[in-house]
Amino acid sequence: MNIYKKNDSVKLKDEYIKNSKKQAYDLDKPFVLAGDFTHIYFISPSISSDKTAQKNQDNNMISIEGDKQQVLDLIQNIRQMKDDVQELLQLQTQIRDFFKQCDLNNLDQQTAILLINILKQIEQTKQKYPQLQFKETNQDIRKNLKEFYKLLCLKPITIFIRIPKIMMLFDDMSGSSLFTNSVENEFYKFIVQRRHLHVFTVMISAHSITNLFYQFRVNQTAIVLFNGLKMEQMKEYFNTIQEVQSSNFGEKEFTEIYKRTTGYYEQDFDKKALYRYNFLYIVIQPMPSIYEGFNNKLK
């Protein structure tokens, strides 16, 4: 377990976005979920008046009303995007390998037609999902692609597609009918399958973790606890996060770290006010690419 202390001056979402830029996406490794987020969705039941959504207008974020059908439609669109891109990326890898060392002087007609058809599919996918456009950097591929398009008397295109990398932010929706513990629930299936759909992170604001269904709780990788929780709430959270429990780390130790990190003093309201916007960020399944940059690590 890794624990971090941060205040309101650094938004958790922005840290994820900033850290995603530290590792570039590589067309030679098309299914490695690296690089920038291609899609960021903010889902809120009160999107028109939501201050968080209004503050993120310049953040390439797509805001969606928290209506159940709209969310289910979004999930279906994500599944469709995954299906559209998955097979095409394999074909794209093949033609990139071809253009790395091809001899266009000996190009036969059948191969040329095959290349043209694949490039057409890539162009159609780029138009359907413009966020997935990714510039080719290999100079051999760029050179041969330009020569190939020249033979066709077409304007050269040296932009391919990449795998999606998705962030989803749900604002206070734990009471929604989406969050029901049923294998027939489409949102339930989505949470279980999200890694296969290239959803890198899902953040949900909830007043109580126990209100979220079991599969979401066991699939969570991190939890944020703001200051002001009462003792019975602390016990509820600690008992929910079984991965951090051990013979040497129980409710008492957990509560002490929470109090020290968030400045939570039950009797001293002046001190509590100084830490009003601090929170405890707990990484349950640590991954360096997720928590790199969170410098205030508590041991």
C-alpha positions as CSV (number, residue, x, y, z in Angstrom):
1,M,0.0,0.0,0.0
2,N,1.3,3.5,-0.9
3,I,-0.3,6.5,0.8
4,Y,0.0,10.1,-0.4
5,K,-1.0,13.5,0.9
6,K,-2.2,16.2,-1.4
7,N,-4.2,19.4,-1.1
8,D,-6.8,21.0,-3.3
9,S,-4.1,22.9,-5.3
10,V,-3.4,19.7,-7.3
11,K,-6.3,17.9,-8.8
12,L,-6.1,14.2,-8.9
13,K,-7.5,14.0,-12.4
14,D,-4.9,16.5,-13.7
15,E,-2.1,14.4,-12.1
16,Y,-3.2,11.4,-14.0
17,I,-3.3,13.4,-17.2
18,K,0.1,15.0,-16.6
19,N,1.7,11.6,-15.8
20,S,0.2,10.0,-18.9
21,K,2.4,12.3,-21.0
22,K,5.6,11.0,-19.5
23,Q,5.6,7.8,-21.6
24,A,5.1,8.2,-25.3
25,Y,2.8,5.9,-27.3
26,D,4.7,3.7,-29.7
27,L,3.2,2.5,-33.0
28,D,5.6,-0.5,-32.9
29,K,3.8,-1.6,-29.7
30,P,0.2,-0.8,-30.7
31,F,-1.5,-2.6,-27.8
32,V,0.5,-1.0,-25.0
33,L,-1.7,1.5,-23.2
34,A,0.8,4.3,-23.0
35,G,0.8,8.0,-23.8
36,D,-1.9,10.7,-23.5
37,F,-5.5,10.0,-22.8
38,T,-7.5,10.0,-26.1
39,H,-10.9,10.2,-24.5
40,I,-11.9,11.8,-21.1
41,Y,-15.6,11.6,-20.2
42,F,-17.2,13.4,-17.3
43,I,-20.6,12.0,-16.3
44,S,-22.8,13.9,-13.9
45,P,-26.5,13.8,-13.0
46,S,-26.4,17.6,-12.8
47,I,-24.2,18.5,-15.8
48,S,-25.8,21.8,-16.6
49,S,-25.0,23.3,-13.2
50,D,-22.0,21.2,-12.2
51,K,-19.1,23.5,-11.3
52,T,-16.5,20.7,-11.9
53,A,-17.7,20.3,-15.5
54,Q,-17.7,24.1,-16.1
55,K,-14.1,24.4,-14.8
56,N,-12.9,21.7,-17.3
57,Q,-14.2,23.2,-20.5
58,D,-10.7,23.6,-21.9
59,N,-9.5,20.1,-20.9
60,N,-10.7,18.1,-24.0
61,M,-13.3,16.6,-21.8
62,I,-16.6,15.3,-23.1
63,S,-19.4,16.0,-20.6
64,I,-22.4,13.7,-20.5
65,E,-25.7,14.0,-18.5
66,G,-25.9,11.2,-15.9
67,D,-29.0,9.6,-17.6
68,K,-28.8,5.8,-17.5
69,Q,-29.5,5.3,-21.2
70,Q,-26.9,7.9,-22.2
71,V,-24.3,6.1,-20.1
72,L,-25.2,2.8,-21.5
73,D,-25.0,4.3,-25.0
74,L,-21.6,5.6,-24.2
75,I,-20.5,2.1,-23.0
76,Q,-21.7,0.6,-26.2
77,N,-19.8,3.2,-28.2
78,I,-16.6,2.4,-26.3
79,R,-17.1,-1.3,-27.1
80,Q,-17.7,-0.5,-30.8
81,M,-14.6,1.6,-30.9
82,K,-12.6,-1.2,-29.4
83,D,-13.9,-3.6,-32.0
84,D,-13.3,-1.2,-34.9
85,V,-9.7,-0.5,-33.9
86,Q,-8.5,-3.9,-32.6
87,E,-8.3,-5.8,-35.9
88,L,-7.3,-2.8,-37.9
89,L,-4.3,-2.2,-35.7
90,Q,-3.0,-5.7,-36.6
91,L,-3.3,-4.9,-40.3
92,Q,-1.7,-1.5,-39.7
93,T,1.3,-3.2,-38.1
94,Q,1.7,-5.4,-41.1
95,I,1.7,-2.5,-43.6
96,R,4.1,-0.5,-41.4
97,D,6.5,-3.5,-41.5
98,F,6.1,-3.6,-45.3
99,F,6.9,0.1,-45.7
100,K,9.9,-0.1,-43.4
101,Q,11.9,-2.0,-46.1
102,C,9.8,-2.2,-49.2
103,D,11.0,-1.8,-52.8
104,L,8.3,0.1,-54.6
105,N,10.0,-0.6,-57.9
106,N,9.0,-4.3,-57.6
107,L,5.5,-3.7,-56.2
108,D,3.0,-6.1,-57.8
109,Q,-0.6,-5.1,-58.5
110,Q,-2.2,-7.5,-56.0
111,T,0.0,-6.2,-53.1
112,A,-0.7,-2.6,-54.2
113,I,-4.5,-3.2,-54.1
114,L,-4.2,-4.8,-50.7
115,L,-2.2,-1.8,-49.3
116,I,-4.7,0.7,-50.8
117,N,-7.7,-1.1,-49.2
118,I,-6.0,-1.2,-45.7
119,L,-5.0,2.5,-46.0
120,K,-8.6,3.3,-46.9
121,Q,-9.9,1.5,-43.8
122,I,-7.4,3.4,-41.7
123,E,-8.6,6.7,-43.2
124,Q,-12.2,5.8,-42.5
125,T,-11.4,4.9,-38.9
126,K,-9.5,8.2,-38.4
127,Q,-12.5,10.1,-39.6
128,K,-14.8,8.2,-37.3
129,Y,-12.5,8.5,-34.3
130,P,-10.3,11.6,-34.8
131,Q,-8.9,11.4,-31.3
132,L,-7.0,8.3,-32.4
133,Q,-4.9,9.9,-35.1
134,F,-1.2,9.4,-34.4
135,K,1.7,10.7,-36.5
136,E,4.2,8.3,-38.0
137,T,7.7,9.1,-36.8
138,N,9.7,6.3,-38.5
139,Q,11.6,8.1,-41.3
140,D,11.8,5.0,-43.6
141,I,8.0,4.4,-43.4
142,R,7.3,8.1,-44.0
143,K,9.6,8.2,-47.0
144,N,8.1,5.0,-48.6
145,L,4.6,6.1,-47.8
146,K,5.1,9.4,-49.6
147,E,6.6,7.6,-52.6
148,F,3.7,5.2,-52.7
149,Y,1.1,7.9,-52.6
150,K,3.0,9.7,-55.3
151,L,2.7,6.7,-57.6
152,L,-1.1,6.9,-57.0
153,C,-1.1,10.6,-57.7
154,L,-2.5,11.3,-54.3
155,K,-1.6,13.6,-51.5
156,P,0.7,11.7,-49.1
157,I,-0.7,10.8,-45.7
158,T,1.7,9.8,-42.9
159,I,-0.8,9.6,-40.0
160,F,-2.0,6.3,-38.6
161,I,-4.3,5.4,-35.6
162,R,-3.5,4.4,-32.1
163,I,-5.3,2.3,-29.5
164,P,-7.8,4.3,-27.3
165,K,-6.8,5.3,-23.8
166,I,-9.9,6.3,-21.8
167,M,-10.6,8.1,-18.6
168,M,-14.1,8.1,-17.1
169,L,-15.2,10.4,-14.2
170,F,-18.5,9.7,-12.5
171,D,-19.8,12.4,-10.2
172,D,-21.8,11.2,-7.2
173,M,-23.8,8.5,-9.0
174,S,-23.6,5.6,-6.5
175,G,-27.4,5.9,-6.0
176,S,-28.1,5.4,-9.7
177,S,-29.8,2.3,-11.0
178,L,-26.5,1.8,-12.9
179,F,-24.9,0.7,-9.7
180,T,-26.8,-2.6,-9.0
181,N,-25.0,-5.8,-8.2
182,S,-26.4,-7.9,-11.1
183,V,-24.5,-9.8,-13.8
184,E,-27.3,-8.6,-16.2
185,N,-26.3,-5.0,-15.5
186,E,-24.4,-3.5,-18.4
187,F,-22.5,-1.1,-16.2
188,Y,-21.5,-4.1,-14.0
189,K,-20.1,-5.9,-17.1
190,F,-18.3,-2.7,-18.2
191,I,-16.5,-2.4,-14.9
192,V,-15.4,-6.1,-15.0
193,Q,-14.3,-5.7,-18.7
194,R,-13.0,-2.2,-18.6
195,R,-9.3,-3.1,-19.0
196,H,-10.1,-5.0,-22.2
197,L,-11.9,-1.9,-23.5
198,H,-8.8,0.3,-23.0
199,V,-10.3,2.2,-20.1
200,F,-7.2,3.2,-18.2
201,T,-9.0,4.7,-15.2
202,V,-12.5,5.1,-13.8
203,M,-13.0,7.6,-11.0
204,I,-16.3,7.6,-9.1
205,S,-17.3,10.1,-6.4
206,A,-19.4,8.2,-3.9
207,H,-20.6,9.1,-0.4
208,S,-20.2,5.5,0.7
209,I,-18.0,2.7,-0.8
210,T,-20.4,0.1,0.5
211,N,-23.1,1.5,-1.8
212,L,-21.0,0.5,-4.8
213,F,-21.4,-3.1,-5.9
214,Y,-18.9,-5.8,-5.1
215,Q,-17.2,-6.0,-8.5
216,F,-16.4,-2.3,-8.5
217,R,-14.9,-2.5,-5.0
218,V,-12.7,-5.4,-5.8
219,N,-11.5,-3.9,-9.1
220,Q,-10.6,-0.5,-7.6
221,T,-6.9,0.5,-7.7
222,A,-7.0,3.5,-5.5
223,I,-9.2,5.3,-3.1
224,V,-9.3,9.0,-1.9
225,L,-10.5,9.8,1.6
226,F,-11.2,13.5,2.4
227,N,-10.9,14.9,5.9
228,G,-13.9,15.0,8.1
229,L,-14.8,11.3,8.2
230,K,-16.3,10.1,11.5
231,M,-14.8,7.2,13.4
232,E,-17.6,4.8,12.3
233,Q,-17.0,5.8,8.7
234,M,-13.3,5.2,9.0
235,K,-14.0,1.6,10.2
236,E,-16.4,1.1,7.2
237,Y,-13.7,2.2,4.7
238,F,-10.9,0.2,6.4
239,N,-13.0,-3.0,6.4
240,T,-13.8,-2.4,2.7
241,I,-10.2,-2.2,1.7
242,Q,-9.1,-5.7,2.7
243,E,-5.8,-5.5,0.7
244,V,-4.3,-3.1,3.2
245,Q,-5.1,-5.1,6.3
246,S,-2.5,-7.2,8.0
247,S,-1.5,-8.3,11.5
248,N,0.7,-5.2,11.8
249,F,-1.8,-2.8,10.2
250,G,-5.3,-2.5,11.6
251,E,-8.0,0.1,12.2
252,K,-5.9,2.0,14.8
253,E,-2.9,2.4,12.5
254,F,-5.1,3.3,9.5
255,T,-7.0,5.9,11.5
256,E,-3.8,7.5,12.8
257,I,-2.4,7.8,9.3
258,Y,-5.7,9.3,8.1
259,K,-5.7,11.9,11.0
260,R,-2.1,12.8,10.5
261,T,-2.5,13.2,6.7
262,T,-5.7,15.1,6.6
263,G,-5.2,17.1,9.8
264,Y,-8.4,15.7,11.2
265,Y,-8.7,16.7,14.9
266,E,-12.1,15.8,16.4
267,Q,-12.0,18.6,19.1
268,D,-9.8,21.3,17.6
269,F,-11.9,23.0,14.8
270,D,-9.2,25.7,14.1
271,K,-6.6,23.1,13.3
272,K,-9.1,21.1,11.2
273,A,-9.9,24.2,9.1
274,L,-6.2,24.5,8.1
275,Y,-6.4,21.1,6.4
276,R,-9.9,21.5,5.0
277,Y,-9.0,20.4,1.4
278,N,-6.4,17.8,2.2
279,F,-7.1,14.2,1.3
280,L,-5.5,10.7,1.8
281,Y,-4.8,9.0,-1.6
282,I,-4.3,5.2,-1.2
283,V,-2.9,3.2,-4.1
284,I,-4.1,-0.4,-3.5
285,Q,-2.5,-2.0,-6.5
286,P,0.6,0.2,-7.0
287,M,1.7,1.0,-10.6
288,P,4.6,3.4,-11.1
289,S,3.0,5.1,-14.1
290,I,-0.1,5.9,-11.9
291,Y,1.4,7.4,-8.8
292,E,4.7,8.8,-10.2
293,G,4.8,12.5,-9.3
294,F,2.9,12.3,-6.0
295,N,5.9,13.5,-4.0
296,N,4.5,13.7,-0.5
297,K,4.7,10.0,0.2
298,L,4.1,9.0,3.8
299,K,6.0,6.0,5.2
